[in-house]
């Protein structure tokens, strides 16, 4: 596969392979993966299946956001 997604599509590279290649370049950035999936010309069921496969559902992103905010340095509340 090349870096030219349109050319790949013209020569018959399956769409899921192209999506997987894009995602592999951003696999450590869940929000970027979610954005790649959301930009595809797929029906909502197919997008939801990809979100589940790559663990970028709404719930998983919310959990990730909570975990990263808990890890952020700064003043913490003391238990009283």
Backbone as CSV, one residue per row, in Angstrom:
resi,resn,N_x,N_y,N_z,CA_x,CA_y,CA_z,C_x,C_y,C_z
1,UNK,0.831,-1.182,0.000,0.000,0.000,0.000,0.877,1.248,0.000
2,UNK,0.395,2.238,-0.654,1.159,3.480,-0.738,0.597,4.507,0.237
3,UNK,1.177,5.676,0.219,0.673,6.771,1.037,-0.509,7.470,0.370
4,UNK,-0.789,7.121,-0.875,-1.882,7.746,-1.626,-3.126,6.866,-1.517
5,UNK,-4.020,7.220,-0.585,-5.202,6.404,-0.301,-6.118,6.305,-1.517
6,UNK,-6.250,7.366,-2.278,-7.122,7.363,-3.452,-6.598,6.388,-4.498
7,UNK,-5.293,6.409,-4.733,-4.691,5.485,-5.696,-4.867,4.042,-5.228
8,UNK,-4.690,3.803,-3.941,-4.897,2.458,-3.405,-6.321,1.985,-3.666
9,UNK,-7.278,2.861,-3.454,-8.677,2.492,-3.667,-8.925,2.158,-5.133
10,UNK,-8.278,2.897,-6.054,-8.458,2.649,-7.484,-7.933,1.286,-7.895
11,UNK,-6.877,0.818,-7.257,-6.309,-0.473,-7.643,-6.893,-1.626,-6.835
12,UNK,-7.861,-1.343,-5.999,-8.603,-2.397,-5.334,-8.096,-2.827,-3.970
13,UNK,-7.303,-2.003,-3.314,-6.903,-2.338,-1.950,-8.154,-2.216,-1.089
14,UNK,-8.509,-3.270,-0.362,-9.727,-3.229,0.448,-9.742,-2.058,1.422
15,UNK,-10.912,-1.448,1.562,-11.072,-0.272,2.401,-10.614,-0.535,3.834
16,UNK,-10.932,-1.691,4.370,-10.549,-1.973,5.757,-9.030,-2.025,5.909
17,UNK,-8.318,-2.464,4.886,-6.849,-2.444,4.954,-6.338,-1.013,4.982
18,UNK,-6.949,-0.157,4.187,-6.523,1.248,4.182,-6.811,1.894,5.534
19,UNK,-7.994,1.612,6.105,-8.339,2.171,7.414,-7.369,1.643,8.468
20,UNK,-7.092,0.349,8.431,-6.173,-0.247,9.405,-4.778,0.386,9.319
21,UNK,-4.335,0.692,8.119,-3.012,1.322,7.967,-3.017,2.726,8.565
22,UNK,-4.081,3.489,8.303,-4.183,4.826,8.880,-4.180,4.735,10.405
23,UNK,-4.947,3.792,10.936,-5.062,3.651,12.384,-3.739,3.212,12.992
24,UNK,-3.010,2.332,12.314,-1.743,1.845,12.871,-0.752,2.979,13.082
25,UNK,-0.869,4.031,12.281,0.030,5.175,12.427,-0.334,6.040,13.634
26,UNK,-1.546,5.842,14.182,-2.011,6.643,15.317,-2.463,5.765,16.476
27,UNK,-2.036,4.522,16.516,-2.607,3.558,17.457,-2.429,3.925,18.924
28,UNK,-1.492,4.778,19.250,-1.298,5.164,20.644,-2.044,6.457,20.977
29,UNK,-2.870,6.913,20.048,-3.646,8.135,20.250,-5.118,7.801,20.012
30,UNK,-5.832,7.338,21.043,-7.215,6.886,20.862,-8.138,7.922,20.208
31,UNK,-7.964,9.177,20.549,-8.844,10.191,19.944,-8.580,10.346,18.450
32,UNK,-7.331,10.202,18.046,-6.990,10.266,16.618,-7.578,9.063,15.882
33,UNK,-7.531,7.887,16.516,-8.116,6.694,15.906,-9.613,6.900,15.734
34,UNK,-10.267,7.420,16.759,-11.710,7.674,16.681,-12.021,8.649,15.543
35,UNK,-11.198,9.667,15.387,-11.404,10.651,14.327,-11.254,10.006,12.944
36,UNK,-10.270,9.148,12.778,-10.074,8.450,11.507,-11.305,7.628,11.167
37,UNK,-11.817,6.894,12.147,-13.006,6.070,11.913,-14.201,6.938,11.569
38,UNK,-14.400,8.016,12.311,-15.551,8.884,12.084,-15.532,9.541,10.710
39,UNK,-14.355,9.723,10.122,-14.240,10.383,8.825,-14.515,9.447,7.646
40,UNK,-14.627,8.146,7.907,-14.813,7.194,6.810,-16.230,7.254,6.245
41,UNK,-16.355,6.872,5.001,-17.664,6.801,4.344,-18.252,5.425,4.591
42,UNK,-18.628,5.181,5.842,-19.212,3.911,6.239,-20.540,4.181,6.928
43,UNK,-21.403,3.150,6.952,-22.636,3.330,7.709,-22.313,3.305,9.200
44,UNK,-23.233,3.786,10.006,-22.966,3.940,11.440,-22.686,2.600,12.122
45,UNK,-23.337,1.523,11.678,-23.083,0.206,12.277,-21.636,-0.235,12.047
46,UNK,-21.125,-0.016,10.845,-19.744,-0.389,10.544,-18.767,0.462,11.362
47,UNK,-19.068,1.747,11.509,-18.210,2.614,12.313,-18.199,2.157,13.767
48,UNK,-19.386,1.796,14.284,-19.464,1.354,15.682,-18.691,0.060,15.879
49,UNK,-18.732,-0.815,14.892,-17.963,-2.056,14.973,-16.455,-1.761,15.009
50,UNK,-16.009,-0.836,14.165,-14.590,-0.449,14.178,-14.203,0.202,15.503
51,UNK,-15.086,1.046,16.043,-14.795,1.685,17.344,-14.598,0.629,18.420
52,UNK,-15.439,-0.399,18.403,-15.301,-1.479,19.374,-14.018,-2.265,19.161
53,UNK,-13.708,-2.543,17.910,-12.498,-3.303,17.585,-11.246,-2.583,18.062
54,UNK,-11.207,-1.284,17.862,-10.017,-0.505,18.221,-10.144,0.183,19.588
55,UNK,-11.183,-0.181,20.342,-11.377,0.316,21.710,-11.425,1.835,21.779
56,UNK,-12.238,2.439,20.927,-12.396,3.890,20.946,-13.885,4.268,20.977
57,UNK,-14.644,3.521,21.776,-16.055,3.856,21.942,-16.167,5.068,22.862
58,UNK,-17.353,5.656,22.942,-17.556,6.824,23.802,-17.158,6.528,25.245
59,UNK,-17.580,5.371,25.746,-17.275,5.004,27.133,-15.787,4.847,27.377
60,UNK,-15.103,4.216,26.436,-13.656,4.015,26.597,-12.895,5.327,26.538
61,UNK,-13.324,6.244,25.665,-12.656,7.549,25.602,-12.914,8.361,26.866
62,UNK,-14.146,8.247,27.413,-14.450,8.956,28.661,-13.604,8.415,29.804
63,UNK,-13.438,7.090,29.853,-12.611,6.485,30.887,-11.153,6.916,30.736
64,UNK,-10.662,6.948,29.510,-9.296,7.389,29.257,-9.103,8.836,29.706
65,UNK,-10.074,9.687,29.395,-9.984,11.091,29.788,-9.938,11.211,31.313
66,UNK,-10.761,10.416,32.008,-10.772,10.447,33.465,-9.429,9.968,34.018
67,UNK,-8.905,8.883,33.445,-7.624,8.352,33.921,-6.494,9.348,33.710
68,UNK,-6.477,10.019,32.553,-5.396,10.973,32.293,-5.536,12.208,33.169
69,UNK,-6.763,12.604,33.483,-6.920,13.769,34.352,-6.542,13.416,35.790
70,UNK,-6.758,12.160,36.191,-6.343,11.724,37.529,-4.827,11.683,37.651
71,UNK,-4.138,11.418,36.540,-2.679,11.330,36.546,-1.997,12.684,36.407
72,UNK,-2.767,13.704,36.098,-2.186,15.023,35.859,-1.590,15.584,37.152
73,UNK,-0.406,16.192,37.053,0.192,16.781,38.249,-0.575,18.024,38.655
74,UNK,-0.504,18.328,39.904,-1.167,19.529,40.398,-1.649,19.318,41.812
75,UNK,-2.267,20.334,42.373,-2.741,20.210,43.745,-3.842,19.159,43.857
76,UNK,-3.774,18.399,44.911,-4.776,17.367,45.158,-5.561,17.714,46.408
77,UNK,-6.786,17.294,46.430,-7.596,17.513,47.625,-7.146,16.519,48.692
78,UNK,-7.076,17.016,49.906,-6.727,16.137,51.009,-8.001,15.503,51.546
79,UNK,-7.872,14.248,51.925,-9.006,13.584,52.546,-9.136,14.117,53.977
80,UNK,-10.360,14.434,54.374,-10.528,14.959,55.722,-11.386,14.063,56.560
